[in-house]
Amino acid sequence: KTFLQKIRILHDACSGWLVVLLIGMAAGTCAGIIDIATKWLITLKMGVCTNKFWLDQESCCWLHEDQNSKIDNDSCAEWRSWAEILGGHRGHGASDYAVNYTAYVIIAMMFSTLAAVLVKNFAPYACGSGIPEVKTILSGFIIRGYLGKWTLLIKSVTSPLAVGSNLSLGKEGPLVHIASCCGNVFAHLFPKYGQNEAKKREVLSAAAAAGVSVAFGVPIGGVLFSLEEVSYYFPMKTLWRSFFCALTAAFVLRSVNPYGTAHFAMFYVTYNRPWLLFELVPFALLGVMGGLYGAGFVRANLFWCRFRKNSKLGKFPILEVMVITLITVLLSYPNPFTRMDASTVINELVQECGPTSHTNLCDYNVTRHYHGLNTTFVPASPSGGLGDGLKTALWQLALAFLFKCIITVFTFGMKIPTGLFIPSLAVGALMGRIVGIGVEQLVYTFPDNPMWKTDCQFSNGQSCITPGLYAMVGAAAALGGVTRMTVSLVVVMYELTGGLQYIVPLMLATMFSKWVGDALSGEGIYDGHIRLNGYPYLEQKREFTHTTLAADVMRPRPGEPPLKVIVQEGMTIYDLEELVKSNTLNGFPVLISNDSQRLMGFVCRKDLIVALENAHNRPEVTEDSPTYFTLHCPASVSELGNSNPVRLFNIVDLSPIAVSDHAPMETVVEIFAKLGNRQVLVTHNGKLLGIITKKDVLRHIAELEGEDPEKIMFD
Amino acid sequence: KTFLQKIRILHDACSGWLVVLLIGMAAGTCAGIIDIATKWLITLKMGVCTNKFWLDQESCCWLHEDQNSKIDNDSCAEWRSWAEILGGHRGHGASDYAVNYTAYVIIAMMFSTLAAVLVKNFAPYACGSGIPEVKTILSGFIIRGYLGKWTLLIKSVTSPLAVGSNLSLGKEGPLVHIASCCGNVFAHLFPKYGQNEAKKREVLSAAAAAGVSVAFGVPIGGVLFSLEEVSYYFPMKTLWRSFFCALTAAFVLRSVNPYGTAHFAMFYVTYNRPWLLFELVPFALLGVMGGLYGAGFVRANLFWCRFRKNSKLGKFPILEVMVITLITVLLSYPNPFTRMDASTVINELVQECGPTSHTNLCDYNVTRHYHGLNTTFVPASPSGGLGDGLKTALWQLALAFLFKCIITVFTFGMKIPTGLFIPSLAVGALMGRIVGIGVEQLVYTFPDNPMWKTDCQFSNGQSCITPGLYAMVGAAAALGGVTRMTVSLVVVMYELTGGLQYIVPLMLATMFSKWVGDALSGEGIYDGHIRLNGYPYLEQKREFTHTTLAADVMRPRPGEPPLKVIVQEGMTIYDLEELVKSNTLNGFPVLISNDSQRLMGFVCRKDLIVALENAHNRPEVTEDSPTYFTLHCPASVSELGNSNPVRLFNIVDLSPIAVSDHAPMETVVEIFAKLGNRQVLVTHNGKLLGIITKKDVLRHIAELEGEDPEKIMFD
């Protein structure tokens, strides 16, 4: 017997590991395919690989050029721009430019329109980033079909299209949704996880971790993101499985994606120079700027989404996508920092300038040193006055920053998959690089300032400031401002840079960004969208500090009709059917008698309906049959007139969670948040007084915070 | 008013950050001082820096030698061994060896005896690693003085002494205890944290994170350790503060400790070679070996500690320490891998062999290549057949492994500060290095085996196997087997190696180690010691899978005398005093009347005692005065004979947590684990039936698992 038990325990444990292994593999595969498709679609706007049309620009020109500069290269024999294919010449003539521009716009429009049509017709849930909804689902709310197969398929297909159309959005948020869909699909293969909502949520937490893991190539950051931002209940035993899932996904992604480098991470950077103490001031400034941007973005975007919902705009989702795409691509083609996709731009911005960098961003008037016989020596991190290329680049950076700031507000929330990580990182990186170059020039112009004179020698044309690090810090600050992530954000950025010493700048910026953001808009973008959509999500992180009591929140409120209850003996089938029809409550308390009002148990609406249907199917039961919710039920008919009694003891939950009417709401909120139940009964000295549901709690919190509870909730 | 509220919120938030900042700084400072003292004491056993006696060997010889090999160097002019000081010569003559040996033994004996005397006389709580107790405290149990100033001081002083005496123990576990003491001390400076046990526990969680952070220089690993292993309630809002605390501590440590390197971490390694797929087999084997070691260690150590407790041995703690020290130092001096302190040995074992390595561990018969005109070229990672030095080293490694395996069992649990991280890592690293050299020789001897032929070319005398990586993996496996840590262990090792690609070997080994360990001994060393000491700790990670009901666990059990209760009206002061005296219960339920048995509230023993004392001080109250726990209390004396009524409504908790007698124990366990209360009342239809305390739950779980509940608990 004990051996059998051991086998069962082993099988139990194995199925848990197997399900996360499968989810990790599926998420990694999805991410790999999406990655390849996205790269191809992005470069398809520019041209085609003539021999092998299925290759993107990078793979097509693989052997033909140095990979230092990705933005400026547009030349290898196999790769032809649209102008060349249509008979034009290689080069930058006006007509060629016009042809390329037109092709770019038309192709982008096709992509985004196709994405919008697919989403509207096949899987409306595939729109948006999905993170607010996954959060809500993990908190215990059920949205049927949100994590279904169709959503998985359509979101996987439309995400590359949306990114390929050069809209200001990313595929990283959607990847979390896609991974969660994988989690849901595979959970249903295992009865232990498919049939138990709580267990399924554990699996979904692991899947969300795998999503972030593959989105950025950061397994530890993914687990912490799931822990900090997405998950609601995160028992420690699932931490290990989430980690396994995230790592599996990252490895599968690396083996699926043939373009991957030896490093997992999306933007792997190693800086050669340490940061200096005085730089903490500009880093903190970047944090403040990130917080300002984040708060502004959250407010503007929520305003726009509310407007979309309440106006006629919401009725034309495809048209909206087309208009925004047209504006985006028309304005973004002329500027190289918006023409290329955002993740390439970010990668460019966070790099250090090396001796072989030839991009505009590294065009300094470098002092070259003569080293031996006629050999010029370029310093490892060249710097100096602004070159012409860098001056141009600064203008382009500033314009790109402004443009992305504005267009992202209108893009996030459209009815196509719209991730927010990459646009936020891009805005932050643009901002950070500008600030970084500014600080560098400040140090270059005033080399003798006591703040940096001792630490920073501008000798040999070598700078002590790394503008790429500022871009990294700025990116963290902007993303922090928008999402209010903290630890997971720092860990993600740490995994991206791979140097523990840069944690301090990142952490400083993230802290300032969160403080400023929280001061100016109380919630992150995900919580904002949860509230906007009226999902019943009870925020766990905020402390409930009010001193109200359960009696103040429970229904019935004074003056309302009394609570709908069941009495344990004597109600007829008809009475119960009327009770079910008369309202939409989730369940009914069972009392011993109407006189004593003593609470005996709780019956779920769903169970009651099933039981009533079963009773109807028995011929001896009529509408007048009395029902008994007690353990013992009189068997003989004679005592009770002409009807057979119906015993319903089995559907009663004999231990509903109940609190006294004097219980502080703090305790009630804690019970909801930690035990995950849907209602709490309120008693006084054993007598039932009322009921509190999760929605009552949310309504109460909204009231206490001076908001109109009915306006924001349950649309 | 709203402005004032905002100020208050700001102050509230700031005090939270301030307290963790102070704790981080204090923990970092303590760790820095302990580090310096430990290094000095360790090398004091070998000799003295003649000019500057306060310097340890490394600092004394700072400029005089290359730092490649730490084990073999014993030569710089300023540093003199005891034999030299006492008139001998530099060298390895027999008499000098004897003098050095004797000095080593005598000094080690002095250190450990002093430590044991200090602990016994000034702070008995300073013994052991402290982690089991910190875990128990964080779960809600109060051990007075355990985190007090004296413990902090004595543990900080005796930890370096214990490590300096070369016993098989570390200062890393004690650092967690020391950081928690700092946390407790600083929490008392802020009323918000000092007066609220729940808030204080949040601060202590952050302090524990700081402890691990400074112990190994791994801030992220520290936070995850606190989250996974130490903390019981870890609300997400404290995650960020814990991270801040851990990072502050790490930075302060780096600036305090002048010997620190640019990297934070204790053993920073970067390997040049990737691992190969077939190596997963030996890595998994290392995991199994680690699990076997861990399970064996846990069982042997718990057996020995139980023996110590129950026999006369426990009465002579100082003598025990002296005997174990004598055995340890006598046996460890002849072997260089036990003579040096364990962390230096680990550091040596995890390193790669480079072209300039001259230690015995890297003594391969390397093929040197001639490169141009007479220049010999040594490969970057030289390997080949075993040299004589390596053969000797292998014997020494094996002997050191066996010795450490055995002596650690007797060392952990003695009445001095004994950490377990370093000894476990050392055992694992010794084991891993042996396995690694074995695999390397296997590949060298059979270069054509198809398993590795394609991946691994033994060209140019260059190996594809890194025995140092095996040492790292083995260390993780052994520590995992002993403590059953998972995610935090992998993250700690990841932070130590700094390469995401080595996560897979580490994770594989940790998984196997945990599975094997769990199969052979159900609990980790910390949980074992918690059970051994009978602390009321309710394990959260294990699921409660039994189907018992609250009614089966509650007291009174059938046949026992009825529950001690208070009736809300009419009990006299005398009755209440007798009630308090007659038992040691934590509190008493309050009933409406003895007839109805309906529950009205709960009174804590402590509050009742204070209230009774206050009542005694009022002249009009006699022993016969009736008490009223109701809201309204009759004021007039005439109605009630000759005594004034006493109103005790204020001490009643009107909303005690109560469950129905049909509630499954699963729910009750969840309520205890998540809401952190000390008792749950059991009712049936509003009538009080009994009470369940946390100890009842623990006793019940022990019974269900076939253990004798009375034997193991509450000593």
Interface residues (C-beta under 8 A of the other chain):
Chain A: P219 I220 V223 L227 E228 P235 M236 K237 L239 W240 F243 F244 L247 F251 A262 H263 F264 A265 P274 T486 V487 V490 V491 Y494 E495 G498 L500 Q501 I503 V504 M507 M511 Q540 K541 E543 A550 I592 R598 L599 M600 G601 L654 S655 P656 I657 A658 V659 S660 D661 H662 A663 P664 T667 E670 I671 K674 L675 T683 N685 G686 K687
Chain B: P219 I220 V223 L227 E228 P235 M236 K237 L239 W240 F243 F244 L247 F251 A262 H263 F264 A265 P274 T486 V487 V490 V491 Y494 E495 G498 L500 Q501 I503 V504 M507 M511 Q540 K541 E543 A550 I592 R598 L599 M600 G601 L654 S655 P656 I657 A658 V659 S660 D661 H662 A663 P664 T667 E670 I671 K674 L675 T683 N685 G686 K687
